[in-house]
Amino acid sequence: MERFIENAMYASRWLLAPIYFGLSLGLLALALKFFQEVFHILPNVFAMAEADLILVLLSLIDMALVGGLLVMVMISGYENFVSQLDIDESKEKLSWLGKMDSSSLKMKVAASIVAISSIHLLRVFMDAKNHDPEHLKWYVIIHMTFVVSAFAMGYLDKLTKHD
């Protein structure tokens, strides 16, 4: 009975595979939104104010960072929790593939969240005249919470790896 339960629990890791595949569909949706935004601004680029163009570009950078985060979580999560990827030696292989454990993935996700939050905060500050000071204060508080959390996670990770 114990052996059956252990085998069933181990096999249940494959329930994560469709979830990681679903992230690739999310990446597709993000790519469609990215190019929708690009095609939307191209005809108007000469009529746009510089600040408006910068805001749109920051939004595109934000989407690129989220896309990279999706790829990292999708591939590393699959490799760490489901199965190793069998990539043909003749194909290009990502340099971090097979090297990112769940701890380093957690740190990359935290750093990505801080970067995404930074871009969002910069976008908000560039458009500060359209935000009330109370909302600006909360944007900064939330961003600093992400920064402190990422720093604390990194510090704790460093403590546990050197002991």
N, C-alpha and C positions, 0 to 999 in steps of 0.2 A: 504494500500500500504506500509506504514511504517513497519507494522508488518511482511509483506512478505519479505521485504528487510532485516530486522533484522534476521529473521529466516534463510533466504538464506545465509547471511554472517556467521551466527553461524554454519550452517551445512557445510559450505565450509572448515571448519577446517579439515574435513575428507580427503581433498585433500592432506594433509600432510602425512597421513598414508602410502601410497605407497612409499613416499620419505624416511620415516624412515625405512620401510621394505627394500628399496634399499640399505640402509646403512648396513643391515645385509648381503646382497650379497657382498658388499665391504669388510666386515669382513671375509667372506668366501674366497674371493680372496687373502686377506692378509694372512690368515692361510695357504693357499696353497703355497704362495710364501715363507712363513716362513719355512715350512717343506721341500720345494724344496732346500732352502739354507742349512738346517740341513743335508739333505741327500747328498748334494754336498760336504760338508766339512768332514763328518765322515770318508770316506775312505782315505782322505788326511791329517787327523789331525796329524799324527806322522811326516809327511814330511813338515808340515807348520812351518814357523818361528813363534815365540811367538807373535811378533808384528802383523803379519798377522792374527793370530787366534784372538787376541784381537779386531782387526778391524771388523772381522766377527761377533764376539760376541756383539760388540757395535751396529752393524747393526741389530742383532736379538733383542736386548733390545729396539732399536728404533721402530721396528715393534710391539713389545709387548705394548709399550706406545701408539702407534697410535691405536692399537686394543682396548685398554682400553678406549681411547678417543672416539672411534666409539661407543662402548657400552654405555658409559655415555651419549653421545649426542642422540643416538638412543632411549634409554629407557626414559631418563629424558625429552627429547623433546616431545616424544609421550605423556608422562604423563602430561606435562605442557600445551600442546597445542591441543591435540586431545581428549584423554580419559584416565581415571585411569585404571591401569592394575588390572584385577581381578585374583589374584594369590591364589590358594588354600592354606589354612592354613597348610596343611600337607606337602607342598613343601617348599624347602629352599627359603628364600627371602633375597635379597640384603639389607644390613643395611641402605643404603641411599635412598632406594626406597620410594617415597612419601614424602621425606624430602627436595628434591632439587628443589628450585624454579628457575626461569629463571636467576635471579641475581647470585645465587650461581653456577649455571651451567656455566654461563659466566666466573666466576672466576676460576672454575675447568678447563675449556677449555684454558684459558690464562696460568694457571700454567702448564698444560700439554704441551702447545706449547713451553714454556720456557724450560721444561725438555727435550723435543724432540730436540729442538735447541741446548741445552747443549750437548747432546749425539752426535749430528751431528758435532758440533764444536770440541769436543774431538776427534772424528774420523778423522776430517780434520787435527788437530794438530799432531796426531800420524803419519799421512802420509804427514807432512809438506814439506818434501824434494821434493815431487811431485807437489807442488802448488807454484805459484809465490807469492811474498810478497803482491802484490796488491790485489790478490784474498783473501789472508788470512786477510788483513785489512778489506775487505768488509764483510767477514764472521763474524768477530768480531763486526763490526758496526751493521749489521743486527741482530745478537744475542742480543746486548745491546739494540737495539730498542724494541725487544720483552720483555726484562727484564723491561725496563723503562715503557713500555705500561702496562704490568701486574701489576707493582707496582702502577702506576697512577690509573688504574681501581680499584684496591683494596682500595686505599686511598679514592677515590671518593665514593666507595660503603660504606666504613666505615663512611664517612661524612654524607651520606644520611640516613643511618640507625640509627644514634644517634641523629638526629635532630627532 
